[in-house]
């Protein structure tokens, strides 16, 4: 079993390079599709536009940013926790014996619970958006 407590172990971990690669692709796509703006627009203007598109025009900008960042942190933590548990279950052999089986079964139960909670966290903004669209249509 390889440990990732050293700098070399962290730098050579494949998930780090996948994350960095996806981040680079994200910024390349953003740069390629960005429209040229006539003048500098403050980030608060963009945040207010996003809040207005979500039907949260009356919410102060700071509160909207805090809510958004909290959701992002929770979703990211759940996603990385799910990846780590799945990685551990896949790369370790199924234990033999009663004493070793229970922690492995507990890991499977944790994967099921994390998947459920992550689905609910990701579905929350989608559900809110669908409710807002239904209200506008009505």
N, CA, C and O atoms as CSV, one atom per row, in Angstrom:
chain,resi,resn,atom,element,x,y,z
A,1,UNK,N,N,0.837,-1.177,0.000
A,1,UNK,CA,C,0.000,0.000,0.000
A,1,UNK,C,C,0.882,1.241,0.000
A,1,UNK,O,O,1.782,1.366,0.830
A,2,UNK,N,N,0.631,2.136,-0.907
A,2,UNK,CA,C,1.417,3.352,-1.033
A,2,UNK,C,C,0.786,4.463,-0.207
A,2,UNK,O,O,-0.424,4.681,-0.257
A,3,UNK,N,N,1.625,5.164,0.556
A,3,UNK,CA,C,1.103,6.279,1.344
A,3,UNK,C,C,1.391,7.572,0.623
A,3,UNK,O,O,2.365,7.676,-0.123
A,4,UNK,N,N,0.536,8.565,0.847
A,4,UNK,CA,C,0.652,9.858,0.189
A,4,UNK,C,C,0.952,10.947,1.210
A,4,UNK,O,O,0.437,12.061,1.110
A,5,UNK,N,N,1.783,10.623,2.188
A,5,UNK,CA,C,2.097,11.598,3.213
A,5,UNK,C,C,3.306,12.446,2.853
A,5,UNK,O,O,3.545,13.473,3.488
A,6,UNK,N,N,4.062,12.046,1.861
A,6,UNK,CA,C,5.236,12.820,1.466
A,6,UNK,C,C,4.892,13.669,0.256
A,6,UNK,O,O,3.884,13.451,-0.417
A,7,UNK,N,N,5.749,14.635,-0.001
A,7,UNK,CA,C,5.555,15.513,-1.158
A,7,UNK,C,C,5.570,14.705,-2.453
A,7,UNK,O,O,4.737,14.923,-3.332
A,8,UNK,N,N,6.507,13.782,-2.569
A,8,UNK,CA,C,6.609,12.985,-3.789
A,8,UNK,C,C,5.365,12.114,-3.980
A,8,UNK,O,O,4.911,11.927,-5.109
A,9,UNK,N,N,4.815,11.586,-2.894
A,9,UNK,CA,C,3.610,10.778,-3.004
A,9,UNK,C,C,2.414,11.576,-3.463
A,9,UNK,O,O,1.582,11.079,-4.221
A,10,UNK,N,N,2.324,12.823,-3.002
A,10,UNK,CA,C,1.209,13.681,-3.405
A,10,UNK,C,C,1.355,14.115,-4.857
A,10,UNK,O,O,0.387,14.090,-5.617
A,11,UNK,N,N,2.561,14.510,-5.239
A,11,UNK,CA,C,2.789,15.014,-6.594
A,11,UNK,C,C,2.620,13.926,-7.636
A,11,UNK,O,O,2.219,14.216,-8.764
A,12,UNK,N,N,2.915,12.687,-7.290
A,12,UNK,CA,C,2.788,11.595,-8.257
A,12,UNK,C,C,1.415,10.943,-8.242
A,12,UNK,O,O,1.179,9.991,-8.986
A,13,UNK,N,N,0.503,11.436,-7.405
A,13,UNK,CA,C,-0.836,10.845,-7.346
A,13,UNK,C,C,-1.594,11.194,-8.626
A,13,UNK,O,O,-1.620,12.360,-9.018
A,14,UNK,N,N,-2.212,10.212,-9.286
A,14,UNK,CA,C,-2.894,10.483,-10.560
A,14,UNK,C,C,-4.097,11.418,-10.441
A,14,UNK,O,O,-4.382,12.162,-11.379
A,15,UNK,N,N,-4.809,11.399,-9.311
A,15,UNK,CA,C,-5.972,12.275,-9.172
A,15,UNK,C,C,-5.577,13.745,-9.170
A,15,UNK,O,O,-6.334,14.594,-9.641
A,16,UNK,N,N,-4.385,14.053,-8.638
A,16,UNK,CA,C,-3.907,15.431,-8.675
A,16,UNK,C,C,-3.747,15.898,-10.104
A,16,UNK,O,O,-4.161,17.007,-10.442
A,17,UNK,N,N,-3.154,15.075,-10.946
A,17,UNK,CA,C,-2.915,15.474,-12.338
A,17,UNK,C,C,-4.213,15.508,-13.136
A,17,UNK,O,O,-4.358,16.327,-14.044
A,18,UNK,N,N,-5.154,14.635,-12.812
A,18,UNK,CA,C,-6.465,14.703,-13.470
A,18,UNK,C,C,-7.161,16.005,-13.099
A,18,UNK,O,O,-7.723,16.674,-13.966
A,19,UNK,N,N,-7.130,16.372,-11.820
A,19,UNK,CA,C,-7.747,17.612,-11.366
A,19,UNK,C,C,-7.088,18.818,-12.032
A,19,UNK,O,O,-7.785,19.720,-12.496
A,20,UNK,N,N,-5.761,18.847,-12.087
A,20,UNK,CA,C,-5.064,19.972,-12.728
A,20,UNK,C,C,-5.362,20.039,-14.220
A,20,UNK,O,O,-5.513,21.126,-14.779
A,21,UNK,N,N,-5.448,18.876,-14.866
A,21,UNK,CA,C,-5.776,18.855,-16.289
A,21,UNK,C,C,-7.177,19.365,-16.566
A,21,UNK,O,O,-7.388,20.129,-17.507
A,22,UNK,N,N,-8.142,18.945,-15.746
A,22,UNK,CA,C,-9.511,19.434,-15.926
A,22,UNK,C,C,-9.612,20.929,-15.651
A,22,UNK,O,O,-10.378,21.634,-16.309
A,23,UNK,N,N,-8.838,21.413,-14.678
A,23,UNK,CA,C,-8.820,22.846,-14.398
A,23,UNK,C,C,-8.264,23.615,-15.586
A,23,UNK,O,O,-8.805,24.657,-15.958
A,24,UNK,N,N,-7.190,23.112,-16.185
A,24,UNK,CA,C,-6.603,23.762,-17.362
A,24,UNK,C,C,-7.591,23.771,-18.528
A,24,UNK,O,O,-7.733,24.785,-19.211
A,25,UNK,N,N,-8.268,22.656,-18.759
A,25,UNK,CA,C,-9.268,22.595,-19.835
A,25,UNK,C,C,-10.387,23.593,-19.574
A,25,UNK,O,O,-10.848,24.258,-20.502
A,26,UNK,N,N,-10.830,23.709,-18.324
A,26,UNK,CA,C,-11.878,24.663,-17.980
A,26,UNK,C,C,-11.456,26.082,-18.344
A,26,UNK,O,O,-12.214,26.811,-18.984
A,27,UNK,N,N,-10.260,26.473,-17.942
A,27,UNK,CA,C,-9.816,27.837,-18.212
A,27,UNK,C,C,-9.554,28.077,-19.698
A,27,UNK,O,O,-9.760,29.189,-20.186
A,28,UNK,N,N,-9.107,27.061,-20.418
A,28,UNK,CA,C,-8.928,27.213,-21.865
A,28,UNK,C,C,-10.266,27.409,-22.570
A,28,UNK,O,O,-10.378,28.238,-23.473
A,29,UNK,N,N,-11.280,26.652,-22.161
A,29,UNK,CA,C,-12.617,26.816,-22.752
A,29,UNK,C,C,-13.180,28.185,-22.404
A,29,UNK,O,O,-13.773,28.845,-23.257
A,30,UNK,N,N,-13.000,28.619,-21.159
A,30,UNK,CA,C,-13.479,29.935,-20.764
A,30,UNK,C,C,-12.804,31.036,-21.579
A,30,UNK,O,O,-13.460,31.981,-22.018
A,31,UNK,N,N,-11.498,30.911,-21.779
A,31,UNK,CA,C,-10.779,31.923,-22.550
A,31,UNK,C,C,-11.178,31.933,-24.014
A,31,UNK,O,O,-11.222,32.992,-24.640
A,32,UNK,N,N,-11.472,30.743,-24.575
A,32,UNK,CA,C,-11.838,30.657,-25.981
A,32,UNK,C,C,-13.242,31.174,-26.251
A,32,UNK,O,O,-13.509,31.711,-27.326
A,33,UNK,N,N,-14.141,31.018,-25.289
A,33,UNK,CA,C,-15.529,31.410,-25.517
A,33,UNK,C,C,-15.895,32.752,-24.911
A,33,UNK,O,O,-17.035,33.199,-25.037
A,34,UNK,N,N,-14.956,33.391,-24.264
A,34,UNK,CA,C,-15.253,34.671,-23.608
A,34,UNK,C,C,-15.468,35.772,-24.640
A,34,UNK,O,O,-14.705,35.911,-25.596
A,35,UNK,N,N,-16.491,36.525,-24.430
A,35,UNK,CA,C,-16.767,37.643,-25.321
A,35,UNK,C,C,-15.964,38.852,-24.866
A,35,UNK,O,O,-15.747,39.065,-23.673
A,36,UNK,N,N,-15.539,39.620,-25.823
A,36,UNK,CA,C,-14.773,40.826,-25.504
A,36,UNK,C,C,-15.714,41.878,-24.925
A,36,UNK,O,O,-16.758,42.186,-25.501
A,37,UNK,N,N,-15.329,42.410,-23.795
A,37,UNK,CA,C,-16.147,43.428,-23.143
A,37,UNK,C,C,-15.592,44.802,-23.484
A,37,UNK,O,O,-14.386,44.967,-23.667
A,38,UNK,N,N,-16.471,45.778,-23.568
A,38,UNK,CA,C,-16.044,47.134,-23.922
A,38,UNK,C,C,-15.277,47.792,-22.798
A,38,UNK,O,O,-14.351,48.564,-23.047
A,39,UNK,N,N,-15.641,47.502,-21.588
A,39,UNK,CA,C,-14.977,48.093,-20.437
A,39,UNK,C,C,-14.933,47.095,-19.304
A,39,UNK,O,O,-15.529,46.020,-19.376
A,40,UNK,N,N,-14.227,47.463,-18.266
A,40,UNK,CA,C,-14.117,46.573,-17.119
A,40,UNK,C,C,-15.437,46.564,-16.373
A,40,UNK,O,O,-16.018,47.615,-16.101
A,41,UNK,N,N,-15.899,45.382,-16.049
A,41,UNK,CA,C,-17.133,45.221,-15.294
A,41,UNK,C,C,-16.760,44.572,-13.961
A,41,UNK,O,O,-16.023,43.587,-13.926
A,42,UNK,N,N,-17.264,45.119,-12.896
A,42,UNK,CA,C,-16.911,44.598,-11.577
A,42,UNK,C,C,-17.489,43.201,-11.381
A,42,UNK,O,O,-18.530,42.871,-11.949
A,43,UNK,N,N,-16.816,42.382,-10.578
A,43,UNK,CA,C,-17.350,41.053,-10.303
A,43,UNK,C,C,-18.723,41.094,-9.629
A,43,UNK,O,O,-19.524,40.173,-9.790
A,44,UNK,N,N,-18.991,42.160,-8.876
A,44,UNK,CA,C,-20.283,42.267,-8.209
A,44,UNK,C,C,-21.423,42.350,-9.234
A,44,UNK,O,O,-22.521,41.852,-8.988
A,45,UNK,N,N,-21.159,42.973,-10.368
A,45,UNK,CA,C,-22.168,43.062,-11.422
A,45,UNK,C,C,-22.493,41.672,-11.959
A,45,UNK,O,O,-23.657,41.341,-12.184
A,46,UNK,N,N,-21.449,40.856,-12.164
A,46,UNK,CA,C,-21.680,39.490,-12.638
A,46,UNK,C,C,-22.416,38.656,-11.596
A,46,UNK,O,O,-23.299,37.868,-11.935
A,47,UNK,N,N,-22.054,38.830,-10.335
A,47,UNK,CA,C,-22.708,38.070,-9.264
A,47,UNK,C,C,-24.177,38.459,-9.169
A,47,UNK,O,O,-25.038,37.599,-8.987
A,48,UNK,N,N,-24.468,39.767,-9.291
A,48,UNK,CA,C,-25.867,40.219,-9.263
A,48,UNK,C,C,-26.651,39.673,-10.449
A,48,UNK,O,O,-27.832,39.353,-10.317
A,49,UNK,N,N,-26.001,39.564,-11.613
A,49,UNK,CA,C,-26.677,39.017,-12.785
A,49,UNK,C,C,-27.005,37.541,-12.582
A,49,UNK,O,O,-28.087,37.089,-12.956
A,50,UNK,N,N,-26.072,36.785,-11.991
A,50,UNK,CA,C,-26.333,35.369,-11.720
A,50,UNK,C,C,-27.452,35.230,-10.686
A,50,UNK,O,O,-28.341,34.393,-10.839
A,51,UNK,N,N,-27.406,36.047,-9.640
A,51,UNK,CA,C,-28.454,35.998,-8.616
A,51,UNK,C,C,-29.814,36.345,-9.220
A,51,UNK,O,O,-30.818,35.715,-8.888
A,52,UNK,N,N,-29.851,37.339,-10.101
A,52,UNK,CA,C,-31.120,37.708,-10.739
A,52,UNK,C,C,-31.631,36.593,-11.641
A,52,UNK,O,O,-32.837,36.356,-11.709
A,53,UNK,N,N,-30.722,35.904,-12.338
A,53,UNK,CA,C,-31.153,34.810,-13.213
A,53,UNK,C,C,-31.685,33.624,-12.410
A,53,UNK,O,O,-32.473,32.829,-12.923
A,54,UNK,N,N,-31.257,33.506,-11.155
A,54,UNK,CA,C,-31.764,32.437,-10.292
A,54,UNK,C,C,-32.974,32.872,-9.478
A,54,UNK,O,O,-33.468,32.111,-8.646
A,55,UNK,N,N,-33.449,34.076,-9.707
A,55,UNK,CA,C,-34.616,34.571,-8.990
A,55,UNK,C,C,-34.302,35.069,-7.602
A,55,UNK,O,O,-35.192,35.128,-6.754
A,56,UNK,N,N,-33.057,35.429,-7.348
A,56,UNK,CA,C,-32.641,35.889,-6.027
A,56,UNK,C,C,-32.159,37.329,-6.101
A,56,UNK,O,O,-31.131,37.688,-5.526
A,57,UNK,N,N,-32.913,38.137,-6.812
A,57,UNK,CA,C,-32.519,39.528,-7.032
A,57,UNK,C,C,-32.447,40.321,-5.731
A,57,UNK,O,O,-31.590,41.195,-5.603
A,58,UNK,N,N,-33.300,40.051,-4.784
A,58,UNK,CA,C,-33.339,40.805,-3.541
A,58,UNK,C,C,-32.313,40.378,-2.504
A,58,UNK,O,O,-32.154,41.047,-1.483
A,59,UNK,N,N,-31.607,39.262,-2.753
A,59,UNK,CA,C,-30.629,38.763,-1.786
A,59,UNK,C,C,-29.356,39.595,-1.907
A,59,UNK,O,O,-28.869,39.809,-3.017
A,60,UNK,N,N,-28.806,40.069,-0.786
A,60,UNK,CA,C,-27.553,40.824,-0.847
A,60,UNK,C,C,-26.425,39.988,-1.458
A,60,UNK,O,O,-26.393,38.766,-1.314
A,61,UNK,N,N,-25.512,40.661,-2.133
A,61,UNK,CA,C,-24.445,39.977,-2.862
A,61,UNK,C,C,-23.592,39.120,-1.940
A,61,UNK,O,O,-23.257,37.988,-2.287
A,62,UNK,N,N,-23.240,39.634,-0.784
A,62,UNK,CA,C,-22.393,38.889,0.134
A,62,UNK,C,C,-23.056,37.598,0.594
A,62,UNK,O,O,-22.405,36.556,0.668
A,63,UNK,N,N,-24.329,37.662,0.899
A,63,UNK,CA,C,-25.044,36.466,1.336
A,63,UNK,C,C,-25.143,35.457,0.198
A,63,UNK,O,O,-24.998,34.256,0.425
A,64,UNK,N,N,-25.388,35.929,-1.024
A,64,UNK,CA,C,-25.446,35.034,-2.177
A,64,UNK,C,C,-24.112,34.342,-2.395
A,64,UNK,O,O,-24.081,33.145,-2.680
A,65,UNK,N,N,-22.999,35.076,-2.266
A,65,UNK,CA,C,-21.669,34.493,-2.442
A,65,UNK,C,C,-21.383,33.472,-1.343
A,65,UNK,O,O,-20.837,32.404,-1.620
A,66,UNK,N,N,-21.745,33.789,-0.098
A,66,UNK,CA,C,-21.512,32.855,1.008
A,66,UNK,C,C,-22.307,31.572,0.804
A,66,UNK,O,O,-21.787,30.477,1.021
A,67,UNK,N,N,-23.562,31.702,0.390
A,67,UNK,CA,C,-24.387,30.517,0.133
A,67,UNK,C,C,-23.793,29.688,-1.001
A,67,UNK,O,O,-23.704,28.464,-0.901
A,68,UNK,N,N,-23.391,30.350,-2.069
A,68,UNK,CA,C,-22.801,29.641,-3.201
A,68,UNK,C,C,-21.498,28.941,-2.850
A,68,UNK,O,O,-21.280,27.797,-3.247
A,69,UNK,N,N,-20.633,29.622,-2.109
A,69,UNK,CA,C,-19.364,29.011,-1.717
A,69,UNK,C,C,-19.579,27.859,-0.736
A,69,UNK,O,O,-18.870,26.855,-0.794
A,70,UNK,N,N,-20.545,27.997,0.156
A,70,UNK,CA,C,-20.850,26.909,1.090
A,70,UNK,C,C,-21.333,25.681,0.333
A,70,UNK,O,O,-20.909,24.563,0.626
A,71,UNK,N,N,-22.212,25.882,-0.632
A,71,UNK,CA,C,-22.690,24.768,-1.443
A,71,UNK,C,C,-21.530,24.129,-2.197
A,71,UNK,O,O,-21.433,22.904,-2.261
A,72,UNK,N,N,-20.659,24.940,-2.763
A,72,UNK,CA,C,-19.518,24.421,-3.522
A,72,UNK,C,C,-18.574,23.620,-2.627
A,72,UNK,O,O,-18.098,22.559,-3.029
A,73,UNK,N,N,-18.301,24.112,-1.427
A,73,UNK,CA,C,-17.403,23.411,-0.510
A,73,UNK,C,C,-18.017,22.081,-0.074
A,73,UNK,O,O,-17.325,21.064,-0.028
A,74,UNK,N,N,-19.298,22.083,0.243
A,74,UNK,CA,C,-19.958,20.840,0.665
A,74,UNK,C,C,-19.961,19.825,-0.472
A,74,UNK,O,O,-19.640,18.656,-0.256
A,75,UNK,N,N,-20.320,20.254,-1.678
A,75,UNK,CA,C,-20.363,19.334,-2.817
A,75,UNK,C,C,-18.972,18.789,-3.134
A,75,UNK,O,O,-18.827,17.599,-3.413
A,76,UNK,N,N,-17.950,19.639,-3.096
A,76,UNK,CA,C,-16.588,19.193,-3.393
A,76,UNK,C,C,-16.075,18.223,-2.334
A,76,UNK,O,O,-15.439,17.222,-2.663
A,77,UNK,N,N,-16.347,18.512,-1.076
A,77,UNK,CA,C,-15.917,17.615,-0.004
A,77,UNK,C,C,-16.585,16.249,-0.134
A,77,UNK,O,O,-15.929,15.219,0.015
A,78,UNK,N,N,-17.876,16.240,-0.409
A,78,UNK,CA,C,-18.575,14.969,-0.589
A,78,UNK,C,C,-18.039,14.207,-1.792
A,78,UNK,O,O,-17.877,12.988,-1.729
A,79,UNK,N,N,-17.763,14.906,-2.879
A,79,UNK,CA,C,-17.264,14.253,-4.090
A,79,UNK,C,C,-15.894,13.632,-3.855
A,79,UNK,O,O,-15.664,12.483,-4.234
A,80,UNK,N,N,-14.980,14.376,-3.235
A,80,UNK,CA,C,-13.651,13.821,-2.986
A,80,UNK,C,C,-13.706,12.702,-1.950
A,80,UNK,O,O,-12.947,11.738,-2.054
A,81,UNK,N,N,-14.579,12.804,-0.959
A,81,UNK,CA,C,-14.746,11.713,-0.003
A,81,UNK,C,C,-15.261,10.453,-0.676
A,81,UNK,O,O,-14.815,9.349,-0.361
A,82,UNK,N,N,-16.197,10.615,-1.600
A,82,UNK,CA,C,-16.724,9.474,-2.340
A,82,UNK,C,C,-15.647,8.849,-3.206
A,82,UNK,O,O,-15.534,7.625,-3.268
A,83,UNK,N,N,-14.846,9.683,-3.883
A,83,UNK,CA,C,-13.739,9.152,-4.696
A,83,UNK,C,C,-12.738,8.387,-3.837
A,83,UNK,O,O,-12.277,7.315,-4.231
A,84,UNK,N,N,-12.398,8.924,-2.674
A,84,UNK,CA,C,-11.415,8.263,-1.821
A,84,UNK,C,C,-11.935,6.920,-1.313
A,84,UNK,O,O,-11.210,5.926,-1.341
A,85,UNK,N,N,-13.182,6.884,-0.851
A,85,UNK,CA,C,-13.736,5.614,-0.379
A,85,UNK,C,C,-13.833,4.587,-1.500
A,85,UNK,O,O,-13.516,3.413,-1.305
A,86,UNK,N,N,-14.272,5.033,-2.674
A,86,UNK,CA,C,-14.370,4.120,-3.808
A,86,UNK,C,C,-12.992,3.606,-4.196
A,86,UNK,O,O,-12.827,2.421,-4.489
A,87,UNK,N,N,-12.006,4.489,-4.199
A,87,UNK,CA,C,-10.633,4.115,-4.531
A,87,UNK,C,C,-10.127,3.069,-3.533
A,87,UNK,O,O,-9.509,2.082,-3.932
A,88,UNK,N,N,-10.385,3.278,-2.248
A,88,UNK,CA,C,-9.933,2.330,-1.224
A,88,UNK,C,C,-10.601,0.968,-1.388
A,88,UNK,O,O,-9.945,-0.063,-1.239
A,89,UNK,N,N,-11.889,0.952,-1.690
A,89,UNK,CA,C,-12.598,-0.322,-1.838
A,89,UNK,C,C,-12.130,-1.061,-3.086
A,89,UNK,O,O,-12.012,-2.286,-3.073
A,90,UNK,N,N,-11.864,-0.330,-4.159
A,90,UNK,CA,C,-11.445,-0.976,-5.401
A,90,UNK,C,C,-10.044,-1.559,-5.278
A,90,UNK,O,O,-9.804,-2.675,-5.738
A,91,UNK,N,N,-9.124,-0.839,-4.676
A,91,UNK,CA,C,-7.725,-1.246,-4.687
A,91,UNK,C,C,-7.323,-2.156,-3.542
A,91,UNK,O,O,-6.186,-2.629,-3.521
A,92,UNK,N,N,-8.195,-2.419,-2.601
A,92,UNK,CA,C,-7.881,-3.356,-1.536
A,92,UNK,C,C,-8.670,-4.635,-1.749
A,92,UNK,O,O,-9.828,-4.608,-2.166
A,93,UNK,N,N,-8.034,-5.738,-1.459
A,93,UNK,CA,C,-8.688,-7.032,-1.634
A,93,UNK,C,C,-9.835,-7.168,-0.628
A,93,UNK,O,O,-9.824,-6.555,0.439
A,94,UNK,N,N,-10.815,-7.980,-0.996
A,94,UNK,CA,C,-11.918,-8.250,-0.088
A,94,UNK,C,C,-11.363,-9.051,1.084
A,94,UNK,O,O,-10.779,-10.117,0.890
A,95,UNK,N,N,-11.543,-8.542,2.294
A,95,UNK,CA,C,-10.944,-9.229,3.443
A,95,UNK,C,C,-11.625,-10.563,3.731
A,95,UNK,O,O,-12.802,-10.765,3.433
A,96,UNK,N,N,-10.853,-11.453,4.313
A,96,UNK,CA,C,-11.362,-12.770,4.697
A,96,UNK,C,C,-11.392,-12.832,6.224
A,96,UNK,O,O,-10.440,-12.408,6.880
A,97,UNK,N,N,-12.435,-13.338,6.769
A,97,UNK,CA,C,-12.549,-13.451,8.220
A,97,UNK,C,C,-13.538,-12.440,8.764
A,97,UNK,O,O,-13.739,-11.367,8.195
A,98,UNK,N,N,-14.150,-12.809,9.880
A,98,UNK,CA,C,-15.201,-11.968,10.457
A,98,UNK,C,C,-14.682,-10.636,10.974
A,98,UNK,O,O,-15.364,-9.620,10.847
A,99,UNK,N,N,-13.486,-10.621,11.555
A,99,UNK,CA,C,-12.968,-9.386,12.129
A,99,UNK,C,C,-12.608,-8.346,11.074
A,99,UNK,O,O,-12.691,-7.147,11.341
A,100,UNK,N,N,-12.216,-8.779,9.896
A,100,UNK,CA,C,-11.787,-7.862,8.851
A,100,UNK,C,C,-12.915,-7.468,7.903
A,100,UNK,O,O,-12.811,-6.465,7.198
A,101,UNK,N,N,-13.978,-8.244,7.884
A,101,UNK,CA,C,-15.081,-7.993,6.953
A,101,UNK,C,C,-15.906,-6.785,7.369
A,101,UNK,O,O,-16.371,-6.046,6.502
A,102,UNK,N,N,-16.105,-6.557,8.658
A,102,UNK,CA,C,-16.991,-5.484,9.096
A,102,UNK,C,C,-16.506,-4.092,8.711
A,102,UNK,O,O,-17.335,-3.291,8.281
A,103,UNK,N,N,-15.232,-3.745,8.832
A,103,UNK,CA,C,-14.812,-2.423,8.336
A,103,UNK,C,C,-15.022,-2.263,6.833
A,103,UNK,O,O,-15.338,-1.171,6.360
A,104,UNK,N,N,-14.847,-3.359,6.077
A,104,UNK,CA,C,-15.055,-3.299,4.635
A,104,UNK,C,C,-16.540,-3.080,4.325
A,104,UNK,O,O,-16.877,-2.304,3.430
A,105,UNK,N,N,-17.408,-3.746,5.044
A,105,UNK,CA,C,-18.853,-3.545,4.854
A,105,UNK,C,C,-19.269,-2.126,5.249
A,105,UNK,O,O,-20.135,-1.521,4.618
A,106,UNK,N,N,-18.639,-1.612,6.298
A,106,UNK,CA,C,-18.925,-0.248,6.715
A,106,UNK,C,C,-18.503,0.742,5.627
A,106,UNK,O,O,-19.181,1.745,5.407
A,107,UNK,N,N,-17.389,0.466,4.947
A,107,UNK,CA,C,-16.965,1.320,3.831
A,107,UNK,C,C,-17.993,1.309,2.705
A,107,UNK,O,O,-18.260,2.346,2.098
A,108,UNK,N,N,-18.565,0.149,2.424
A,108,UNK,CA,C,-19.607,0.073,1.389
A,108,UNK,C,C,-20.846,0.867,1.793
A,108,UNK,O,O,-21.467,1.521,0.956
A,109,UNK,N,N,-21.204,0.809,3.076
A,109,UNK,CA,C,-22.341,1.591,3.561
A,109,UNK,C,C,-22.042,3.087,3.479
A,109,UNK,O,O,-22.935,3.877,3.170
A,110,UNK,N,N,-20.797,3.486,3.753
A,110,UNK,CA,C,-20.410,4.889,3.631
A,110,UNK,C,C,-20.500,5.358,2.185
A,110,UNK,O,O,-20.921,6.486,1.927
A,111,UNK,N,N,-20.112,4.511,1.246
A,111,UNK,CA,C,-20.212,4.868,-0.174
A,111,UNK,C,C,-21.669,5.097,-0.552
A,111,UNK,O,O,-21.979,6.063,-1.250
A,112,UNK,N,N,-22.564,4.226,-0.105
A,112,UNK,CA,C,-23.990,4.387,-0.410
A,112,UNK,C,C,-24.531,5.682,0.186
A,112,UNK,O,O,-25.279,6.406,-0.470
A,113,UNK,N,N,-24.152,5.975,1.429
A,113,UNK,CA,C,-24.632,7.196,2.082
A,113,UNK,C,C,-24.078,8.446,1.404
A,113,UNK,O,O,-24.814,9.406,1.179
A,114,UNK,N,N,-22.782,8.441,1.077
A,114,UNK,CA,C,-22.192,9.608,0.405
A,114,UNK,C,C,-22.800,9.833,-0.969
A,114,UNK,O,O,-23.012,10.976,-1.373
A,115,UNK,N,N,-23.081,8.760,-1.685
A,115,UNK,CA,C,-23.708,8.905,-2.999
A,115,UNK,C,C,-25.094,9.536,-2.879
A,115,UNK,O,O,-25.460,10.393,-3.684
A,116,UNK,N,N,-25.855,9.119,-1.890
A,116,UNK,CA,C,-27.187,9.674,-1.681
A,116,UNK,C,C,-27.134,11.151,-1.321
A,116,UNK,O,O,-27.873,11.959,-1.883
A,117,UNK,N,N,-26.264,11.503,-0.388
A,117,UNK,CA,C,-26.169,12.899,0.046
A,117,UNK,C,C,-25.631,13.773,-1.080
A,117,UNK,O,O,-26.111,14.889,-1.276
A,118,UNK,N,N,-24.640,13.280,-1.821
A,118,UNK,CA,C,-24.095,14.054,-2.939
A,118,UNK,C,C,-25.160,14.286,-4.004
A,118,UNK,O,O,-25.236,15.374,-4.575
A,119,UNK,N,N,-25.980,13.281,-4.276
A,119,UNK,CA,C,-27.078,13.463,-5.225
A,119,UNK,C,C,-28.053,14.531,-4.780
A,119,UNK,O,O,-28.522,15.327,-5.594
A,120,UNK,N,N,-28.362,14.555,-3.487
A,120,UNK,CA,C,-29.281,15.573,-2.961
A,120,UNK,C,C,-28.664,16.964,-3.037
A,120,UNK,O,O,-29.353,17.928,-3.373
A,121,UNK,N,N,-27.372,17.079,-2.728
A,121,UNK,CA,C,-26.708,18.387,-2.765
A,121,UNK,C,C,-26.644,18.917,-4.197
A,121,UNK,O,O,-26.848,20.109,-4.427
A,122,UNK,N,N,-26.367,18.051,-5.146
A,122,UNK,CA,C,-26.299,18.485,-6.543
A,122,UNK,C,C,-27.696,18.793,-7.077
A,122,UNK,O,O,-27.856,19.698,-7.896
A,123,UNK,N,N,-28.696,18.062,-6.627
A,123,UNK,CA,C,-30.060,18.282,-7.114
A,123,UNK,C,C,-30.696,19.543,-6.556
A,123,UNK,O,O,-31.655,20.048,-7.140
A,124,UNK,N,N,-30.194,20.069,-5.446
A,124,UNK,CA,C,-30.804,21.241,-4.823
A,124,UNK,C,C,-30.878,22.448,-5.755
A,124,UNK,O,O,-31.974,22.977,-5.940
A,125,UNK,N,N,-29.775,22.919,-6.357
A,125,UNK,CA,C,-29.910,24.081,-7.246
A,125,UNK,C,C,-30.730,23.786,-8.500
A,125,UNK,O,O,-31.409,24.670,-9.024
A,126,UNK,N,N,-30.667,22.553,-8.976
A,126,UNK,CA,C,-31.472,22.205,-10.152
A,126,UNK,C,C,-32.963,22.253,-9.834
A,126,UNK,O,O,-33.764,22.700,-10.654
A,127,UNK,N,N,-33.326,21.794,-8.653
A,127,UNK,CA,C,-34.724,21.832,-8.231
A,127,UNK,C,C,-35.199,23.262,-8.036
A,127,UNK,O,O,-36.315,23.609,-8.425
A,128,UNK,N,N,-34.358,24.090,-7.434
A,128,UNK,CA,C,-34.720,25.501,-7.252
A,128,UNK,C,C,-34.923,26.175,-8.598
A,128,UNK,O,O,-35.872,26.938,-8.775
A,129,UNK,N,N,-34.045,25.899,-9.543
A,129,UNK,CA,C,-34.171,26.488,-10.882
A,129,UNK,C,C,-35.453,26.013,-11.567
A,129,UNK,O,O,-36.135,26.805,-12.218
A,130,UNK,N,N,-35.785,24.730,-11.426
A,130,UNK,CA,C,-37.009,24.221,-12.043
A,130,UNK,C,C,-38.247,24.858,-11.423
A,130,UNK,O,O,-39.212,25.160,-12.124
A,131,UNK,N,N,-38.219,25.063,-10.101
A,131,UNK,CA,C,-39.340,25.736,-9.448
A,131,UNK,C,C,-39.505,27.167,-9.940
A,131,UNK,O,O,-40.624,27.630,-10.161
A,132,UNK,N,N,-38.376,27.871,-10.110
A,132,UNK,CA,C,-38.452,29.246,-10.602
A,132,UNK,C,C,-38.995,29.292,-12.033
A,132,UNK,O,O,-39.791,30.171,-12.362
A,133,UNK,N,N,-38.573,28.355,-12.881
A,133,UNK,CA,C,-39.080,28.331,-14.241
A,133,UNK,C,C,-40.561,27.993,-14.262
A,133,UNK,O,O,-41.301,28.558,-15.067
A,134,UNK,N,N,-41.015,27.091,-13.402
A,134,UNK,CA,C,-42.444,26.769,-13.331
A,134,UNK,C,C,-43.258,27.965,-12.864
A,134,UNK,O,O,-44.357,28.206,-13.365
A,135,UNK,N,N,-42.720,28.718,-11.902
A,135,UNK,CA,C,-43.417,29.908,-11.419
A,135,UNK,C,C,-43.537,30.949,-12.530
A,135,UNK,O,O,-44.594,31.554,-12.705
A,136,UNK,N,N,-42.450,31.156,-13.282
A,136,UNK,CA,C,-42.506,32.119,-14.394
A,136,UNK,C,C,-43.492,31.693,-15.459
A,136,UNK,O,O,-44.204,32.524,-16.024
A,137,UNK,N,N,-43.538,30.391,-15.737
A,137,UNK,CA,C,-44.454,29.897,-16.763
A,137,UNK,C,C,-45.898,30.047,-16.320
A,137,UNK,O,O,-46.767,30.342,-17.141
A,138,UNK,N,N,-46.165,29.852,-15.060
A,138,UNK,CA,C,-47.526,29.958,-14.539
A,138,UNK,C,C,-47.934,31.408,-14.495
A,138,UNK,O,O,-49.051,31.723,-14.085
